Amino acid sequence: MSQSGITVAGPNEPYKVVDSIPKPKPQHNQALVKSLYVGLNPVEPFMQHTGVLVTSWPAVIGSDFSGVVVETGPDCKKLSKGDIVYGCAPVGIGEFSPFQETFLVNEDWVFKKSENVALDAACTVGAGILTAALALLDGQHLTLPTPGNKAEEKDSWIIVMGGSGSVGRYCCQLASLCGYKVLASCSPSKNEITLQAGASATFNNRASVDEQVAEIEKITGGKFGRVVDASAQMQAVEASIKALETVSNESTKYFATVDDWSPISVPESINLYRVQLGKVGRDDELGKHVTAKTVEWIPTFEKNLESGELRVLDFHLIQGEGWDKIIEGIADMEAGKLPKKPVVKVQDA
């Protein structure tokens, strides 16, 4: 049986709306989900232009989604038909990708929607929160308090470079939830949304490296040992490393970045961690590790979101509905026309 969606014939080939995609069948611990909304991320045009992460051609891609379970496979215990789920698909694996009518999920890799999380807003959660968790919980060994409990306040800061973006704002929330004060870089026009996300203070990400380092020193007094780059901008990487090397007065130093492709050199005194959420669902050693961490964290994050300890992000809902709106949304995102995370309604439940 075939279904509609978007395919890409090969690297740098255009997106194409088709009705010939094979409909997948759920296997053990899997469910078939009808795609309702998708959230757009830079990984979609990255895969379309380069072919990196794509496992077969023609490719069906996509990452953040929300949808409804229409069928379950054998031994599926967490999910039932009619459940509303959301999360981030294992990118590049066609039958798991949400740019099609129905797609597969592993029941342990998805969130079940609670009443206080809206269906469209759910598309802002998956990639953002899991990337932030890899950076902070895995890469920098932070420990989340159990849901409903407050972490002990620490006399230490965490620096978040690019604090106004989706990943950056979830980094601010998670670091604050863990009891740290958060200093985040952003453009001056994004100060308010960054502070609302949990940052205690901000500084200008458009300033020079030396100016940024000076602001970090002025605000923290050197009381930090952890920096997360959520921007993948080389100036942010340079400022992060210089601040840790010259300003931090903590003995153990961590630097985590979402940039997993550029050459980055750090002194031996700094622990470097490169976030690779794209490894979810892959069968190599790193893929198994990232997948296991995702499975471990999702139940806690579900409770944090239900209680309001973690909050979904604001977003830009693309006007209209359908597969062609995804293509338009990606084009606008690449052109820098969308100030917030784009979300697209693709079909009715």
HELIX and SHEET records of a PDB file:
HELIX    1   1 VAL A   43  THR A   50  1                                   8    
HELIX    2   2 GLY A   94  PHE A   96  5                                   3    
HELIX    3   3 GLU A  107  TRP A  109  5                                   3    
HELIX    4   4 ALA A  121  THR A  124  5                                   4    
HELIX    5   5 GLY A  126  ALA A  133  1                                   8    
HELIX    6   6 LEU A  134  ASP A  138  3                                   5    
HELIX    7   7 SER A  166  LEU A  177  1                                  12    
HELIX    8   8 PRO A  188  LYS A  190  5                                   3    
HELIX    9   9 ASN A  191  GLN A  196  1                                   6    
HELIX   10  10 VAL A  209  THR A  220  1                                  12    
HELIX   11  11 MET A  234  THR A  246  1                                  13    
HELIX   12  12 LEU A  277  LYS A  279  5                                   3    
HELIX   13  13 GLU A  285  SER A  307  1                                  23    
HELIX   14  14 TRP A  323  GLU A  334  1                                  12    
SHEET    1   A 2 SER A   2  VAL A   8  0                                        
SHEET    2   A 2 TYR A  15  PRO A  22 -1                                        
SHEET    1   B 5 THR A 102  ASN A 106  0                                        
SHEET    2   B 5 GLN A  30  GLY A  39 -1                                        
SHEET    3   B 5 ASP A  64  THR A  72 -1                                        
SHEET    4   B 5 ILE A  84  CYS A  88 -1                                        
SHEET    5   B 5 PHE A 111  LYS A 112 -1                                        
SHEET    1   C 4 THR A 102  ASN A 106  0                                        
SHEET    2   C 4 GLN A  30  GLY A  39 -1                                        
SHEET    3   C 4 LYS A 341  LYS A 345 -1                                        
SHEET    4   C 4 PHE A 315  GLU A 321  1                                        
SHEET    1   D 6 ALA A 201  ASN A 204  0                                        
SHEET    2   D 6 LYS A 181  CYS A 186  1                                        
SHEET    3   D 6 TRP A 157  MET A 161  1                                        
SHEET    4   D 6 PHE A 224  ASP A 229  1                                        
SHEET    5   D 6 LYS A 253  THR A 257  1                                        
SHEET    6   D 6 ILE A 270  ARG A 274  1                                        
END                                                                             
